Amino acid sequence: MNFFLRLIDHNVDAANSGSFSRMWHPIGTEDYDEQLELAVIVDGVVQWHSAPCRRVIGGWVRCDTHEYVTRMPTHWRPSAQPHPLRPGGGPARVGGDAS
């Protein structure tokens, strides 16, 4: 099965399980300063997965250590861990604007 079919299959499974907001999204569609999990997905298989990170100018930093992420991720999804600075935790939104 090719990469896109596997990614679609994974996202369909996530949607059917009620975890639609936990689907993987391509890098370039994320917002800055959101707590996100990162991954490198090759041929539909997660090759690398990170602890929660956030997008900053010039790349990505880990939320827990503030160290730069040296890998180049291909996908992101909202972190399952509560956001330390947001009441109630979790992301405020998944992509797009805040409206």
C-alpha positions as CSV (number, residue, x, y, z in Angstrom):
1,M,0.0,0.0,0.0
2,N,1.5,3.4,-0.9
3,F,2.2,6.2,1.6
4,F,-1.0,8.2,0.9
5,L,-3.3,5.3,1.2
6,R,-1.7,4.3,4.5
7,L,-2.0,7.8,5.8
8,I,-5.6,8.0,4.7
9,D,-6.3,4.6,6.3
10,H,-4.7,5.8,9.6
11,N,-6.8,9.0,9.5
12,V,-10.0,7.1,8.8
13,D,-9.3,4.8,11.7
14,A,-8.6,7.8,14.0
15,A,-11.9,9.5,12.9
16,N,-13.9,6.3,13.4
17,S,-12.4,5.9,16.9
18,G,-13.5,9.4,17.9
19,S,-10.0,10.8,18.0
20,F,-10.3,13.0,14.8
21,S,-8.2,15.7,16.3
22,R,-5.3,13.2,16.8
23,M,-4.8,12.6,13.0
24,W,-1.5,13.3,11.4
25,H,-1.2,16.5,9.3
26,P,1.5,17.5,6.9
27,I,4.2,19.9,8.1
28,G,3.5,23.4,6.8
29,T,-0.1,23.4,8.0
30,E,0.6,23.9,11.7
31,D,0.3,27.0,13.9
32,Y,3.3,28.5,15.7
33,D,3.6,28.0,19.5
34,E,1.1,25.1,19.8
35,Q,2.1,21.9,21.7
36,L,2.4,19.3,18.9
37,E,3.7,15.8,18.5
38,L,6.0,15.4,15.5
39,A,6.8,12.4,13.3
40,V,8.7,11.3,10.2
41,I,6.3,9.1,8.2
42,V,7.8,7.1,5.3
43,D,5.5,5.0,3.1
44,G,2.7,5.2,5.7
45,V,4.9,4.0,8.6
46,V,5.9,6.2,11.5
47,Q,9.8,6.1,11.4
48,W,10.3,8.6,14.2
49,H,8.0,10.2,16.8
50,S,8.8,13.0,19.2
51,A,7.8,14.2,22.6
52,P,5.6,17.4,22.5
53,C,7.3,20.2,20.6
54,R,6.3,23.7,19.4
55,R,7.0,25.5,16.1
56,V,9.3,28.5,16.5
57,I,11.1,30.7,14.0
58,G,13.9,28.6,12.5
59,G,12.5,25.2,13.4
60,W,11.1,23.2,16.3
61,V,11.9,23.1,20.1
62,R,10.9,20.4,22.6
63,C,8.4,21.7,25.1
64,D,10.0,20.0,28.1
65,T,13.7,20.9,27.5
66,H,13.5,23.8,25.1
67,E,16.2,22.1,22.9
68,Y,16.0,22.4,19.2
69,V,14.7,19.3,17.3
70,T,17.4,18.2,14.9
71,R,15.2,15.9,12.8
72,M,13.1,17.3,9.9
73,P,9.6,16.1,10.7
74,T,7.1,15.4,7.9
75,H,3.9,15.4,10.0
76,W,2.4,16.8,13.2
77,R,-0.7,16.2,15.3
78,P,-2.0,17.9,18.5
79,S,-0.3,16.6,21.6
80,A,-2.2,14.3,23.9
81,Q,-0.5,15.9,26.9
82,P,-2.1,19.0,28.5
83,H,-0.7,22.3,27.5
84,P,1.1,23.8,30.6
85,L,0.0,27.4,29.8
86,R,-3.6,26.8,28.7
87,P,-6.4,26.3,31.2
88,G,-7.9,22.9,30.6
89,G,-4.8,21.8,28.6
90,G,-4.8,20.7,25.0
91,P,-4.7,22.7,21.8
92,A,-7.1,25.6,21.3
93,R,-7.7,24.5,17.7
94,V,-6.4,22.2,15.0
95,G,-5.0,24.4,12.1
96,G,-6.7,27.4,10.6
97,D,-7.6,30.5,12.4
98,A,-9.1,30.9,15.9
99,S,-12.6,31.9,14.7
